[in-house]
Amino acid sequence: MIIEFNDTGDFIRQPDIGAITGTTKVSVTWDDAWTGHEDCLKLINGNVVFNLNANYVNNRLEAYAPLAEQLDMQYHDTMNGTETWLDHINSVKTKYPKDAV
């Protein structure tokens, strides 16, 4: 399979034909279990590196409470002098940190 990275080493796409100027194409092989994790790949010094946590944005979005609940937390925090919302956000960010590869 051919995958393509931009000039900062971030995964772009699996090109069918053609190329984007200034990108690097790399041939990789893996079993079907890896399909769907391409956004966890990074090109570093010519090596393809896999970092499952690169998916931290999606993980955080799934872990955050719905917006209506967050607004309710903020309302009650303002009224009661608590930090429920801040604690919730920090717990998600701690669980899914933005690590450098």
N, CA, C and O atoms as a GROMACS GRO file, in nm:
protein
  404
    1MET      N    1   0.085  -0.117   0.000
    1MET     CA    2   0.000   0.000   0.000
    1MET      C    3   0.090   0.124   0.000
    1MET      O    4   0.192   0.127   0.068
    2ILE      N    5   0.051   0.221  -0.075
    2ILE     CA    6   0.124   0.348  -0.079
    2ILE      C    7   0.048   0.448   0.008
    2ILE      O    8  -0.073   0.465  -0.007
    3ILE      N    9   0.120   0.515   0.098
    3ILE     CA   10   0.060   0.623   0.176
    3ILE      C   11   0.143   0.748   0.156
    3ILE      O   12   0.259   0.739   0.116
    4GLU      N   13   0.086   0.862   0.183
    4GLU     CA   14   0.151   0.989   0.152
    4GLU      C   15   0.155   1.078   0.275
    4GLU      O   16   0.058   1.087   0.350
    5PHE      N   17   0.268   1.144   0.296
    5PHE     CA   18   0.291   1.234   0.408
    5PHE      C   19   0.321   1.374   0.357
    5PHE      O   20   0.379   1.391   0.250
    6ASN      N   21   0.281   1.476   0.436
    6ASN     CA   22   0.315   1.613   0.397
    6ASN      C   23   0.458   1.645   0.441
    6ASN      O   24   0.527   1.558   0.494
    7ASP      N   25   0.501   1.769   0.420
    7ASP     CA   26   0.641   1.804   0.447
    7ASP      C   27   0.675   1.806   0.597
    7ASP      O   28   0.792   1.811   0.632
    8THR      N   29   0.574   1.802   0.686
    8THR     CA   30   0.603   1.794   0.829
    8THR      C   31   0.593   1.650   0.880
    8THR      O   32   0.607   1.626   1.000
    9GLY      N   33   0.570   1.555   0.788
    9GLY     CA   34   0.567   1.414   0.826
    9GLY      C   35   0.433   1.362   0.868
    9GLY      O   36   0.423   1.248   0.915
   10ASP      N   37   0.326   1.443   0.854
   10ASP     CA   38   0.192   1.398   0.894
   10ASP      C   39   0.126   1.322   0.779
   10ASP      O   40   0.140   1.359   0.663
   11PHE      N   41   0.055   1.216   0.814
   11PHE     CA   42  -0.017   1.137   0.715
   11PHE      C   43  -0.119   1.224   0.642
   11PHE      O   44  -0.191   1.302   0.703
   12ILE      N   45  -0.124   1.208   0.510
   12ILE     CA   46  -0.221   1.283   0.431
   12ILE      C   47  -0.329   1.190   0.378
   12ILE      O   48  -0.448   1.209   0.404
   13ARG      N   49  -0.288   1.088   0.304
   13ARG     CA   50  -0.388   1.007   0.236
   13ARG      C   51  -0.324   0.884   0.175
   13ARG      O   52  -0.202   0.868   0.174
   14GLN      N   53  -0.409   0.797   0.124
   14GLN     CA   54  -0.366   0.686   0.041
   14GLN      C   55  -0.397   0.726  -0.102
   14GLN      O   56  -0.512   0.717  -0.145
   15PRO      N   57  -0.296   0.770  -0.176
   15PRO     CA   58  -0.324   0.821  -0.311
   15PRO      C   59  -0.360   0.709  -0.408
   15PRO      O   60  -0.301   0.601  -0.405
   16ASP      N   61  -0.457   0.738  -0.493
   16ASP     CA   62  -0.491   0.643  -0.599
   16ASP      C   63  -0.400   0.666  -0.718
   16ASP      O   64  -0.335   0.574  -0.768
   17ILE      N   65  -0.396   0.789  -0.763
   17ILE     CA   66  -0.308   0.825  -0.873
   17ILE      C   67  -0.258   0.966  -0.849
   17ILE      O   68  -0.318   1.042  -0.774
   18GLY      N   69  -0.149   1.000  -0.911
   18GLY     CA   70  -0.096   1.135  -0.898
   18GLY      C   71  -0.030   1.157  -0.764
   18GLY      O   72  -0.013   1.064  -0.685
   19ALA      N   73   0.008   1.281  -0.739
   19ALA     CA   74   0.075   1.316  -0.614
   19ALA      C   75   0.049   1.462  -0.583
   19ALA      O   76   0.016   1.540  -0.672
   20ILE      N   77   0.065   1.497  -0.457
   20ILE     CA   78   0.057   1.636  -0.416
   20ILE      C   79   0.199   1.687  -0.410
   20ILE      O   80   0.286   1.622  -0.352
   21THR      N   81   0.225   1.801  -0.468
   21THR     CA   82   0.359   1.857  -0.469
   21THR      C   83   0.411   1.876  -0.327
   21THR      O   84   0.339   1.924  -0.240
   22GLY      N   85   0.536   1.837  -0.304
   22GLY     CA   86   0.598   1.855  -0.174
   22GLY      C   87   0.566   1.746  -0.073
   22GLY      O   88   0.586   1.765   0.047
   23THR      N   89   0.515   1.633  -0.121
   23THR     CA   90   0.483   1.524  -0.029
   23THR      C   91   0.578   1.407  -0.051
   23THR      O   92   0.651   1.402  -0.151
   24THR      N   93   0.577   1.315   0.042
   24THR     CA   94   0.659   1.195   0.033
   24THR      C   95   0.567   1.074   0.030
   24THR      O   96   0.482   1.057   0.117
   25LYS      N   97   0.586   0.989  -0.071
   25LYS     CA   98   0.509   0.865  -0.080
   25LYS      C   99   0.593   0.753  -0.021
   25LYS      O  100   0.713   0.743  -0.048
   26VAL      N  101   0.529   0.669   0.059
   26VAL     CA  102   0.598   0.558   0.123
   26VAL      C  103   0.515   0.432   0.102
   26VAL      O  104   0.392   0.434   0.115
   27SER      N  105   0.582   0.323   0.070
   27SER     CA  106   0.514   0.195   0.056
   27SER      C  107   0.518   0.123   0.191
   27SER      O  108   0.626   0.107   0.249
   28VAL      N  109   0.404   0.081   0.240
   28VAL     CA  110   0.396   0.010   0.368
   28VAL      C  111   0.311  -0.115   0.350
   28VAL      O  112   0.228  -0.123   0.260
   29THR      N  113   0.334  -0.211   0.438
   29THR     CA  114   0.249  -0.331   0.440
   29THR      C  115   0.207  -0.357   0.583
   29THR      O  116   0.287  -0.342   0.676
   30TRP      N  117   0.083  -0.396   0.602
   30TRP     CA  118   0.032  -0.437   0.731
   30TRP      C  119  -0.092  -0.520   0.708
   30TRP      O  120  -0.149  -0.520   0.599
   31ASP      N  121  -0.135  -0.590   0.812
   31ASP     CA  122  -0.254  -0.672   0.794
   31ASP      C  123  -0.379  -0.585   0.806
   31ASP      O  124  -0.372  -0.468   0.841
   32ASP      N  125  -0.493  -0.644   0.776
   32ASP     CA  126  -0.619  -0.570   0.772
   32ASP      C  127  -0.656  -0.507   0.906
   32ASP      O  128  -0.734  -0.412   0.910
   33ALA      N  129  -0.600  -0.559   1.016
   33ALA     CA  130  -0.632  -0.504   1.148
   33ALA      C  131  -0.584  -0.360   1.162
   33ALA      O  132  -0.635  -0.286   1.245
   34TRP      N  133  -0.487  -0.320   1.082
   34TRP     CA  134  -0.433  -0.184   1.091
   34TRP      C  135  -0.514  -0.084   1.010
   34TRP      O  136  -0.505   0.036   1.034
   35THR      N  137  -0.593  -0.131   0.917
   35THR     CA  138  -0.670  -0.041   0.833
   35THR      C  139  -0.758   0.049   0.918
   35THR      O  140  -0.827   0.002   1.009
   36GLY      N  141  -0.756   0.177   0.889
   36GLY     CA  142  -0.833   0.273   0.966
   36GLY      C  143  -0.748   0.346   1.068
   36GLY      O  144  -0.796   0.441   1.132
   37HIS      N  145  -0.624   0.304   1.086
   37HIS     CA  146  -0.535   0.370   1.180
   37HIS      C  147  -0.426   0.449   1.108
   37HIS      O  148  -0.325   0.484   1.168
   38GLU      N  149  -0.446   0.477   0.980
   38GLU     CA  150  -0.344   0.547   0.903
   38GLU      C  151  -0.313   0.685   0.961
   38GLU      O  152  -0.200   0.733   0.948
   39ASP      N  153  -0.413   0.749   1.025
   39ASP     CA  154  -0.389   0.882   1.081
   39ASP      C  155  -0.298   0.876   1.203
   39ASP      O  156  -0.260   0.980   1.256
   40CYS      N  157  -0.262   0.756   1.246
   40CYS     CA  158  -0.169   0.738   1.359
   40CYS      C  159  -0.026   0.721   1.310
   40CYS      O  160   0.064   0.695   1.390
   41LEU      N  161  -0.004   0.737   1.181
   41LEU     CA  162   0.130   0.723   1.125
   41LEU      C  163   0.196   0.858   1.107
   41LEU      O  164   0.130   0.958   1.077
   42LYS      N  165   0.327   0.860   1.126
   42LYS     CA  166   0.404   0.983   1.105
   42LYS      C  167   0.536   0.942   1.040
   42LYS      O  168   0.590   0.836   1.070
   43LEU      N  169   0.586   1.026   0.954
   43LEU     CA  170   0.714   1.002   0.888
   43LEU      C  171   0.820   1.083   0.960
   43LEU      O  172   0.817   1.206   0.957
   44ILE      N  173   0.915   1.013   1.026
   44ILE     CA  174   1.020   1.079   1.103
   44ILE      C  175   1.155   1.028   1.054
   44ILE      O  176   1.184   0.909   1.062
   45ASN      N  177   1.236   1.118   1.002
   45ASN     CA  178   1.368   1.082   0.951
   45ASN      C  179   1.363   0.965   0.854
   45ASN      O  180   1.448   0.876   0.858
   46GLY      N  181   1.264   0.965   0.767
   46GLY     CA  182   1.251   0.860   0.667
   46GLY      C  183   1.188   0.732   0.717
   46GLY      O  184   1.171   0.637   0.640
   47ASN      N  185   1.154   0.726   0.846
   47ASN     CA  186   1.091   0.606   0.903
   47ASN      C  187   0.944   0.632   0.931
   47ASN      O  188   0.907   0.738   0.981
   48VAL      N  189   0.861   0.533   0.900
   48VAL     CA  190   0.720   0.542   0.932
   48VAL      C  191   0.702   0.497   1.076
   48VAL      O  192   0.737   0.384   1.110
   49VAL      N  193   0.648   0.585   1.161
   49VAL     CA  194   0.632   0.557   1.302
   49VAL      C  195   0.483   0.552   1.333
   49VAL      O  196   0.406   0.637   1.288
   50PHE      N  197   0.442   0.451   1.410
   50PHE     CA  198   0.302   0.435   1.448
   50PHE      C  199   0.285   0.484   1.591
   50PHE      O  200   0.359   0.443   1.680
   51ASN      N  201   0.189   0.572   1.614
   51ASN     CA  202   0.158   0.623   1.748
   51ASN      C  203   0.007   0.621   1.763
   51ASN      O  204  -0.062   0.710   1.713
   52LEU      N  205  -0.044   0.520   1.834
   52LEU     CA  206  -0.189   0.507   1.850
   52LEU      C  207  -0.249   0.630   1.914
   52LEU      O  208  -0.365   0.663   1.886
   53ASN      N  209  -0.174   0.700   2.000
   53ASN     CA  210  -0.227   0.818   2.066
   53ASN      C  211  -0.240   0.937   1.971
   53ASN      O  212  -0.296   1.040   2.008
   54ALA      N  213  -0.189   0.925   1.850
   54ALA     CA  214  -0.206   1.034   1.753
   54ALA      C  215  -0.353   1.060   1.729
   54ALA      O  216  -0.392   1.165   1.678
   55ASN      N  217  -0.433   0.965   1.765
   55ASN     CA  218  -0.577   0.975   1.750
   55ASN      C  219  -0.641   1.046   1.869
   55ASN      O  220  -0.761   1.035   1.890
   56TYR      N  221  -0.560   1.121   1.947
   56TYR     CA  222  -0.609   1.181   2.071
   56TYR      C  223  -0.728   1.274   2.049
   56TYR      O  224  -0.814   1.284   2.136
   57VAL      N  225  -0.734   1.341   1.937
   57VAL     CA  226  -0.845   1.434   1.912
   57VAL      C  227  -0.977   1.357   1.909
   57VAL      O  228  -1.074   1.397   1.974
   58ASN      N  229  -0.981   1.248   1.832
   58ASN     CA  230  -1.104   1.168   1.825
   58ASN      C  231  -1.137   1.108   1.961
   58ASN      O  232  -1.254   1.104   2.000
   59ASN      N  233  -1.034   1.059   2.032
   59ASN     CA  234  -1.058   1.002   2.164
   59ASN      C  235  -1.118   1.106   2.259
   59ASN      O  236  -1.211   1.077   2.334
   60ARG      N  237  -1.064   1.227   2.255
   60ARG     CA  238  -1.116   1.334   2.342
   60ARG      C  239  -1.260   1.368   2.306
   60ARG      O  240  -1.344   1.384   2.395
   61LEU      N  241  -1.289   1.378   2.178
   61LEU     CA  242  -1.425   1.413   2.136
   61LEU      C  243  -1.526   1.311   2.187
   61LEU      O  244  -1.637   1.347   2.226
   62GLU      N  245  -1.488   1.184   2.186
   62GLU     CA  246  -1.578   1.080   2.235
   62GLU      C  247  -1.591   1.083   2.387
   62GLU      O  248  -1.695   1.046   2.441
   63ALA      N  249  -1.485   1.127   2.457
   63ALA     CA  250  -1.484   1.124   2.604
   63ALA      C  251  -1.549   1.246   2.667
   63ALA      O  252  -1.601   1.238   2.779
   64TYR      N  253  -1.546   1.360   2.597
   64TYR     CA  254  -1.607   1.480   2.655
   64TYR      C  255  -1.757   1.462   2.671
   64TYR      O  256  -1.823   1.399   2.588
   65ALA      N  257  -1.810   1.518   2.778
   65ALA     CA  258  -1.955   1.518   2.798
   65ALA      C  259  -2.020   1.599   2.685
   65ALA      O  260  -1.957   1.688   2.629
   66PRO      N  261  -2.145   1.569   2.653
   66PRO     CA  262  -2.216   1.649   2.552
   66PRO      C  263  -2.215   1.798   2.592
   66PRO      O  264  -2.209   1.831   2.711
   67LEU      N  265  -2.222   1.883   2.494
   67LEU     CA  266  -2.213   2.027   2.516
   67LEU      C  267  -2.316   2.077   2.617
   67LEU      O  268  -2.284   2.160   2.702
   68ALA      N  269  -2.440   2.028   2.609
   68ALA     CA  270  -2.544   2.072   2.703
   68ALA      C  271  -2.504   2.039   2.848
   68ALA      O  272  -2.528   2.119   2.938
   69GLU      N  273  -2.444   1.923   2.868
   69GLU     CA  274  -2.399   1.886   3.003
   69GLU      C  275  -2.284   1.977   3.048
   69GLU      O  276  -2.278   2.017   3.164
   70GLN      N  277  -2.194   2.008   2.955
   70GLN     CA  278  -2.082   2.095   2.990
   70GLN      C  279  -2.131   2.234   3.028
   70GLN      O  280  -2.080   2.294   3.122
   71LEU      N  281  -2.230   2.285   2.955
   71LEU     CA  282  -2.284   2.416   2.989
   71LEU      C  283  -2.352   2.413   3.125
   71LEU      O  284  -2.342   2.508   3.202
   72ASP      N  285  -2.420   2.303   3.156
   72ASP     CA  286  -2.484   2.288   3.286
   72ASP      C  287  -2.378   2.284   3.397
   72ASP      O  288  -2.396   2.343   3.503
   73MET      N  289  -2.268   2.212   3.371
   73MET     CA  290  -2.157   2.208   3.468
   73MET      C  291  -2.104   2.349   3.494
   73MET      O  292  -2.081   2.387   3.609
   74GLN      N  293  -2.086   2.425   3.386
   74GLN     CA  294  -2.033   2.562   3.400
   74GLN      C  295  -2.130   2.650   3.479
   74GLN      O  296  -2.088   2.730   3.563
   75TYR      N  297  -2.259   2.636   3.451
   75TYR     CA  298  -2.360   2.714   3.522
   75TYR      C  299  -2.352   2.685   3.672
   75TYR      O  300  -2.345   2.777   3.754
   76HIS      N  301  -2.353   2.556   3.707
   76HIS     CA  302  -2.348   2.518   3.848
   76HIS      C  303  -2.216   2.556   3.913
   76HIS      O  304  -2.212   2.591   4.031
   77ASP      N  305  -2.108   2.548   3.838
   77ASP     CA  306  -1.977   2.590   3.891
   77ASP      C  307  -1.980   2.738   3.926
   77ASP      O  308  -1.927   2.779   4.030
   78THR      N  309  -2.040   2.818   3.839
   78THR     CA  310  -2.050   2.963   3.864
   78THR      C  311  -2.136   2.990   3.987
   78THR      O  312  -2.103   3.075   4.070
   79MET      N  313  -2.245   2.919   3.998
   79MET     CA  314  -2.338   2.940   4.110
   79MET      C  315  -2.281   2.889   4.244
   79MET      O  316  -2.306   2.948   4.349
   80ASN      N  317  -2.205   2.778   4.239
   80ASN     CA  318  -2.160   2.712   4.362
   80ASN      C  319  -2.012   2.731   4.393
   80ASN      O  320  -1.964   2.688   4.498
   81GLY      N  321  -1.940   2.797   4.302
   81GLY     CA  322  -1.797   2.814   4.324
   81GLY      C  323  -1.718   2.684   4.313
   81GLY      O  324  -1.613   2.669   4.374
   82THR      N  325  -1.771   2.590   4.234
   82THR     CA  326  -1.704   2.461   4.216
   82THR      C  327  -1.626   2.460   4.084
   82THR      O  328  -1.630   2.557   4.008
   83GLU      N  329  -1.557   2.352   4.057
   83GLU     CA  330  -1.478   2.339   3.933
   83GLU      C  331  -1.506   2.206   3.864
   83GLU      O  332  -1.416   2.143   3.810
   84THR      N  333  -1.632   2.164   3.864
   84THR     CA  334  -1.671   2.037   3.804
   84THR      C  335  -1.635   2.031   3.656
   84THR      O  336  -1.579   1.932   3.610
   85TRP      N  337  -1.668   2.138   3.583
   85TRP     CA  338  -1.640   2.139   3.439
   85TRP      C  339  -1.491   2.133   3.414
   85TRP      O  340  -1.445   2.055   3.330
   86LEU      N  341  -1.414   2.213   3.485
   86LEU     CA  342  -1.269   2.214   3.468
   86LEU      C  343  -1.210   2.078   3.502
   86LEU      O  344  -1.120   2.030   3.432
   87ASP      N  345  -1.258   2.015   3.607
   87ASP     CA  346  -1.211   1.882   3.644
   87ASP      C  347  -1.240   1.780   3.534
   87ASP      O  348  -1.158   1.694   3.503
   88HIS      N  349  -1.360   1.791   3.475
   88HIS     CA  350  -1.399   1.700   3.366
   88HIS      C  351  -1.305   1.718   3.246
   88HIS      O  352  -1.252   1.620   3.194
   89ILE      N  353  -1.285   1.840   3.204
   89ILE     CA  354  -1.200   1.868   3.088
   89ILE      C  355  -1.058   1.820   3.115
   89ILE      O  356  -0.996   1.756   3.030
   90ASN      N  357  -1.006   1.852   3.232
   90ASN     CA  358  -0.869   1.811   3.265
   90ASN      C  359  -0.854   1.660   3.272
   90ASN      O  360  -0.750   1.607   3.234
   91SER      N  361  -0.956   1.589   3.319
   91SER     CA  362  -0.947   1.443   3.326
   91SER      C  363  -0.940   1.381   3.186
   91SER      O  364  -0.868   1.284   3.164
   92VAL      N  365  -1.015   1.439   3.091
   92VAL     CA  366  -1.011   1.390   2.953
   92VAL      C  367  -0.875   1.420   2.891
   92VAL      O  368  -0.816   1.335   2.825
   93LYS      N  369  -0.826   1.542   2.911
   93LYS     CA  370  -0.696   1.578   2.855
   93LYS      C  371  -0.583   1.495   2.916
   93LYS      O  372  -0.485   1.464   2.848
   94THR      N  373  -0.595   1.458   3.042
   94THR     CA  374  -0.495   1.374   3.106
   94THR      C  375  -0.501   1.232   3.051
   94THR      O  376  -0.398   1.169   3.028
   95LYS      N  377  -0.622   1.181   3.031
   95LYS     CA  378  -0.639   1.045   2.980
   95LYS      C  379  -0.590   1.034   2.835
   95LYS      O  380  -0.534   0.931   2.797
   96TYR      N  381  -0.611   1.138   2.756
   96TYR     CA  382  -0.571   1.138   2.614
   96TYR      C  383  -0.480   1.258   2.588
   96TYR      O  384  -0.524   1.356   2.527
   97PRO      N  385  -0.354   1.252   2.633
   97PRO     CA  386  -0.263   1.365   2.617
   97PRO      C  387  -0.222   1.386   2.471
   97PRO      O  388  -0.228   1.294   2.389
   98LYS      N  389  -0.181   1.507   2.441
   98LYS     CA  390  -0.130   1.541   2.309
   98LYS      C  391   0.021   1.517   2.312
   98LYS      O  392   0.099   1.610   2.329
   99ASP      N  393   0.060   1.390   2.296
   99ASP     CA  394   0.202   1.353   2.302
   99ASP      C  395   0.269   1.378   2.169
   99ASP      O  396   0.208   1.366   2.062
  100ALA      N  397   0.396   1.414   2.176
  100ALA     CA  398   0.478   1.421   2.056
  100ALA      C  399   0.526   1.280   2.027
  100ALA      O  400   0.557   1.204   2.119
  101VAL      N  401   0.534   1.246   1.900
  101VAL     CA  402   0.584   1.113   1.862
  101VAL      C  403   0.732   1.110   1.881
  101VAL      O  404   0.795   1.007   1.854
   0.00000   0.00000   0.00000
